[in-house]
Amino acid sequence: MQEVDIRSASLPRGPRKPFIRIVLRGPAGLPRYQITAQCSNLFLFSFPLEIVGVNKLSAGEISERAERYKQDLPYSDTKIEQRITSVLNSQSWLVKEHVADCIRWNLQNQGGRAGHNVDRLDGVSEPVVEYTTKAAFIANDPKQQVKILAALPGVGTATATVLLAFNDPENYAIGDRYMNHELLGEDSQIKPTDYPKLLEELRDLAPESIPLRTVEKAYYQRYLEENDL
């Protein structure tokens, strides 16, 4: 029998039915599972109990899956990420064209949303985009960084995480509904309050010296493959 350690437990506040969420971390190879059970006689109440298990990938598995992610990514998307990261290596802000590229990168498979959101961004002046992106990149609170970027019309929370990950792939990652489900057990669109938890989870899963963006690519690729997406 393989052992797992309880890494975190929390009791979120709720108006009537609070629940306890326990995240278990197992060694590489431990089957992934999600269990919902009823926990009675706990503090004289009855709580829904959610237990989320994550199968931790080894460094080799991370490299392999991240490489498959790269191979599956359209060439145009690879060039956008490389270009934005290169620009941010030499300056601490982005112009409107760069932010529009990140919107397209994130929303290209969602019908007309990309074009609609780029049109919304087009109404913002260039100095506002430069100031907003610079303010976000020099801040050091992921939740606030996402909120600052999402203040730009057309930039939602998920696209904000794209901008942060392209700016600093060593310490940031892209968050979306799939990553929320894969690592946090929450089948919902990512919110600013989710992002710090997602980064913390990835740091716990990341072997030393592997950039967080690379780790995120591997777990994202695993989610796609295991869910036939």
Protein Blocks (a to p, Z undefined) as FASTA:
>chain_A
ZZdddfbdcddddfklgcddddddddehiacdddddddehihhiacdddddddddddfkl
mmmmmmmmmmmpcfklmmmmmmmmmmmmmbccdcfklmmmmmmmmmmmnojlmmmmmmmm
mmpcfklmmmmmmmmmmpccfklmmmmmmmpghiafklmmmmmmmmmmmlgccddfklmm
mmnopacdddfklmmmmmmmmmmmpcghiafklmmmmmmmmmmmmnoZZ
